[in-house]
Amino acid sequence: MNPTLNILGISGSLRAQSRNTGLLRFAKQCLPHTVNFQIADLADVPFYNADRCDS
C-alpha cells in the first residue's frame, strides 16, 4: 500500500481568473490518485497592509 502524499497549493493572487491559480488547478488534475492536493482559498483572509493602516 502506497502512503498518500498531501500537498497544499497556495496562489499568490486572489483574482478569479488568476493564471497562478489556474496552474494549480491544472497540476491537481495531472497528479496520481495517491496524491491529496488541496488549493487554499485565501479570499476571506484579511491581509495586513501597512500602507492602509492608520498610525
FENNORUR-V387998 format. One record per pair of residues at least 6 apart in sequence whose ideal C-beta (glycine too) atoms are under 8 Angstrom apart, sorted by the first residue. I is the first residue (numbers start at 1). J is the second residue. D is the distance in Angstrom with one decimal. If there is no record, write none. Layout:
i;j;d
I;J;D
I;J;D
This chain:
i;j;d
2;34;5.1
3;34;7.9
4;34;5.9
4;35;7.2
4;36;5.4
5;34;6.5
5;35;4.8
5;36;6.9
6;35;7.9
6;36;4.7
6;38;7.6
7;31;7.9
7;35;6.3
7;36;7.1
7;37;4.8
7;38;7.3
8;38;5.4
8;39;7.9
8;40;5.9
9;24;4.1
9;27;7.0
9;28;7.3
9;37;6.4
9;38;7.0
9;39;4.7
9;40;6.8
10;39;7.9
10;40;4.8
10;42;7.1
11;18;5.8
11;20;4.5
11;21;4.2
11;24;5.8
11;39;7.2
11;40;7.7
11;42;7.7
12;20;5.7
13;19;7.8
13;20;5.2
13;21;6.4
14;42;6.5
14;43;5.7
15;21;7.8
21;39;7.1
24;39;5.1
25;39;6.9
27;37;7.0
28;37;4.5
28;39;6.8
31;37;5.5
